[in-house]
Amino acid sequence: MISMTEALKNQEYISYIDLVGHLKNMAILSFDKKDIELLEKIENIVSNYKKYIDQTSKAKMNTSEIYSIENINSIYNRNIDLKILCEYRFSGIIERICIAALRKTILADMIPNAQSGNIYYESERDLRQVVAAYNRTLEENEISPLEVKL
């Protein structure tokens, strides 16, 4: 059964994911082609991870010799936790993309000193790090890591 601490942590993650979604909607006019392509790539990666989690869990349930409601519920709860964690981790990259886009456009006009230097943000590096960290999380939960093409 999911503990109260895990439920509260998931609620915080969901709140952050929603907040980043609002930030993305606000910054949508500030995105250039590179930002949009990267956001689409992140959405595809998150979608692939969610499908992969479902597929591996379904295979595990089908091959399990123990069929019980507690076992099924445990796997289901773990899947929900892993999917929320996946969205949460990739939301951090989306947030940085949005802030960088806003700094290049809207904030540059409002705060002249906001553009005192170049905006350096290496999104590909962040993406590789988040994918590696999430694959480690999958391994900790006895799911083989997903090979992600970046």
C-alpha positions as CSV (number, residue, x, y, z in Angstrom):
1,M,0.0,0.0,0.0
2,I,1.2,3.5,-0.7
3,S,2.3,5.4,2.3
4,M,1.2,8.9,3.3
5,T,4.7,10.2,2.8
6,E,4.8,8.8,-0.8
7,A,1.4,10.2,-1.5
8,L,2.4,13.7,-0.3
9,K,5.6,13.5,-2.3
10,N,3.7,12.5,-5.4
11,Q,1.3,15.5,-4.8
12,E,4.3,17.8,-4.7
13,Y,5.6,16.4,-7.9
14,I,2.2,16.7,-9.6
15,S,1.9,20.4,-8.4
16,Y,5.4,21.1,-9.9
17,I,4.5,19.4,-13.2
18,D,1.3,21.5,-13.4
19,L,3.3,24.7,-12.6
20,V,5.8,23.9,-15.4
21,G,2.8,23.3,-17.7
22,H,1.5,26.8,-17.0
23,L,5.0,28.3,-17.5
24,K,5.2,26.5,-20.8
25,N,1.9,28.0,-21.9
26,M,3.0,31.5,-20.9
27,A,6.3,31.1,-22.7
28,I,5.0,29.6,-25.9
29,L,5.4,32.7,-27.9
30,S,9.1,33.0,-26.8
31,F,10.1,29.6,-28.2
32,D,12.3,29.4,-31.2
33,K,12.4,26.3,-33.6
34,K,15.2,24.6,-31.5
35,D,13.1,25.0,-28.3
36,I,10.0,23.5,-29.9
37,E,11.9,20.6,-31.3
38,L,13.5,19.9,-27.9
39,L,10.1,20.1,-26.2
40,E,8.7,17.6,-28.7
41,K,11.6,15.3,-28.1
42,I,11.1,15.5,-24.3
43,E,7.4,14.7,-24.7
44,N,8.2,11.7,-26.9
45,I,10.8,10.4,-24.4
46,V,8.3,10.7,-21.5
47,S,5.7,9.0,-23.5
48,N,8.1,6.2,-24.4
49,Y,9.0,5.7,-20.8
50,K,5.4,5.5,-19.7
51,K,4.6,2.9,-22.4
52,Y,7.7,0.9,-21.5
53,I,6.8,0.9,-17.8
54,D,3.3,-0.4,-18.7
55,Q,4.7,-3.1,-21.1
56,T,7.3,-4.4,-18.6
57,S,4.8,-4.5,-15.8
58,K,2.2,-6.3,-17.9
59,A,4.8,-8.9,-18.9
60,K,5.8,-9.3,-15.2
61,M,2.2,-9.8,-14.2
62,N,1.6,-12.3,-17.0
63,T,4.6,-14.4,-16.0
64,S,4.0,-14.2,-12.3
65,E,2.9,-17.4,-10.7
66,I,1.4,-15.6,-7.7
67,Y,-1.8,-13.9,-8.6
68,S,-3.2,-11.8,-5.8
69,I,-4.9,-8.4,-5.6
70,E,-2.1,-7.1,-3.3
71,N,0.5,-8.0,-5.9
72,I,-1.4,-6.3,-8.7
73,N,-2.1,-3.3,-6.6
74,S,1.6,-3.1,-5.6
75,I,2.7,-3.1,-9.3
76,Y,0.0,-0.6,-10.2
77,N,1.1,1.8,-7.5
78,R,4.7,1.4,-8.4
79,N,3.9,2.2,-12.0
80,I,2.1,5.4,-11.0
81,D,5.0,6.5,-8.8
82,L,7.5,5.8,-11.7
83,K,5.4,7.7,-14.2
84,I,5.0,10.7,-11.9
85,L,8.7,10.7,-11.2
86,C,9.4,10.5,-14.9
87,E,7.3,13.6,-15.7
88,Y,8.8,15.4,-12.7
89,R,12.4,14.9,-13.7
90,F,11.8,15.9,-17.3
91,S,9.7,19.0,-16.1
92,G,13.0,20.4,-14.7
93,I,14.4,20.5,-18.3
94,I,11.2,22.0,-19.6
95,E,11.3,24.7,-16.9
96,R,14.9,25.7,-17.9
97,I,13.9,25.8,-21.6
98,C,11.0,28.1,-20.8
99,I,13.1,30.4,-18.6
100,A,15.9,30.6,-21.2
101,A,13.3,31.5,-23.9
102,L,11.7,34.2,-21.7
103,R,15.1,35.7,-20.9
104,K,15.8,36.0,-24.6
105,T,12.6,37.8,-25.4
106,I,10.2,39.2,-22.8
107,L,12.6,39.6,-19.9
108,A,15.2,41.2,-22.1
109,D,12.9,44.1,-22.7
110,M,11.7,44.4,-19.2
111,I,15.0,44.1,-17.4
112,P,17.9,45.4,-19.5
113,N,20.5,43.9,-17.2
114,A,19.0,40.5,-17.6
115,Q,20.9,40.1,-20.9
116,S,24.2,41.3,-19.5
117,G,25.9,38.1,-20.7
118,N,25.1,35.3,-23.0
119,I,22.6,32.7,-22.0
120,Y,24.4,29.4,-21.8
121,Y,22.2,26.4,-21.4
122,E,23.1,23.0,-22.8
123,S,19.9,21.2,-23.0
124,E,21.3,18.1,-24.6
125,R,23.6,17.5,-21.6
126,D,20.7,18.0,-19.2
127,L,18.6,15.6,-21.2
128,R,21.4,12.9,-21.2
129,Q,21.8,13.3,-17.4
130,V,18.0,13.0,-16.7
131,V,17.7,9.9,-18.9
132,A,20.7,8.3,-17.2
133,A,19.3,9.1,-13.7
134,Y,15.8,7.8,-14.6
135,N,17.3,4.6,-16.0
136,R,19.1,4.1,-12.7
137,T,15.7,4.6,-11.0
138,L,14.2,1.9,-13.2
139,E,17.0,-0.5,-12.4
140,E,16.4,0.1,-8.7
141,N,12.8,-0.9,-9.3
142,E,13.9,-4.1,-11.0
143,I,13.0,-2.8,-14.5
144,S,15.7,-3.0,-17.2
145,P,16.7,0.5,-18.5
146,L,15.2,1.8,-21.7
147,E,17.6,2.7,-24.5
148,V,16.7,6.3,-25.5
149,K,17.9,7.7,-28.7
150,L,18.8,11.4,-28.2
